[in-house]
């Protein structure tokens, strides 16, 4: 087993542990205030999305469609979280920290996203997080159109396996990719859009908020729209 396969195995085990906790094997928090998730399959029923996601992750790890990205990456960054979630956050592309650790949103922008998720009364184990691109663009530049096109199929297959009830698109690249739109994130945010029948709430990327903290209010307004639709209450404290 190589390092990439070991990483996939570790993430798969963690995801299965999360599913068991949600099935009541281990009490974790106040269940009535947590995000409702798609029920894990009962014994004897078939739902192999965890295995299929692991297989897709291995396929992504071997991808060389974008020669520059494949040459410069430390590793691919597939996604992390609960595969039975109702909510998926989709970002733009991995940064330096994500490229090093193999997990999306672990740098400064990821820490801000974690605080947003916690303000919703959730934690990162309740939801699923991924990016449009699975490789870091050199210098954290904006993904090129051909790179987005090359990776779009992976994202669509990933979302088809997870089957979330809601998607939160973080930033213009994610919003435009999912919605096949050329509109700015400012024009797309503040109301629900749709991706293959799934409601999509678009908002600014956490990295943008680090540069423009005055936009945090807009993001919180957007998140509250999402929370109302999902039936979530704002976290206390």
C-alpha positions, 0 to 999 in steps of 0.5 A, a space after each residue: 500500500 503506497 502513501 496515497 492509498 494509506 491516506 484514502 484508507 485513513 479517511 475512509 475509516 474516519 468517515 465510517 466512524 462518523 457514520 457509526 456515531 450518527 447511528 447511535 453507537 456513540 453519543 456525540 452532542 445534542 442530536 436534536 440540534 445537529 444536522 440531519 443526515 441521509 441515513 446510513 444503510 441498514 445491515 443487508 442493504 447496499 450503499 457503497 458510496 464510501 468505497 466508490 468515493 475511495 475509488 474515485 479518489 484513487 482515480 483522481 490521484 493518478 490524473 495527469 490531464 493538467 500537466 503543470 498541476 500534476 508536475 507541481 503538486 505534492 498530492 491531490 486533495 480530494 475531499 473530506 467529511 461525512 459522505 451521508 451529509 445533507 450539506 456540501 461546501 465546494 471551494 475553488 482549489 487547494 492552497 499550499 497547506 492543503 497540498 501539503 496535508 492532502 485535505 481541503 480547507 486546512 489553512 487560514 481560510 479553512 480555519 475561518 470556514 470552520 468557524 462559520 460551520 460552528 456558527 451554524 451549530 455544526 462541525 466539520 464532521 457533519 458536512 462534506 468539503 471539497 474543491 472544484 480543482 483537486 490539485 493546487 495551482 502554482 502560486 495559488 493562482 486562479 484556476 485556468 478554464 481548461 483546468 476547471 474543465 478537466 476537473 469538472 467531471 470528478 467534482 460532478 461524480 463526487 457530488 453524485 455519490 454524496 447526494 447532498 440536499 444542499 450545496 454551498 458554493 464558496 467563491 466565483 470559481 465554484 459558483 460559476 462551475 456548478 451553475 455554468 454561469 459567467 455572473 459575478 459572485 456578487 450577482 449570484 449570492 443572496 438567493 438559491 440557485 440550482 445544480 441538477 435539482 440541488 439548491 445551491 447557495 453561493 457566497 464569498 470564499 473565506 480567503 476573500 474574507 481574509 482580505 476583505 473582512 467587511 464582507 463577513 456580514 454578507 457571508 453571514 447573511 447568506 449562511 443564515 438563508 441556508 440555515 433557514 432553508 435547512 431548519 437549523 438554529 444559530 449556535 448559542 454562545 
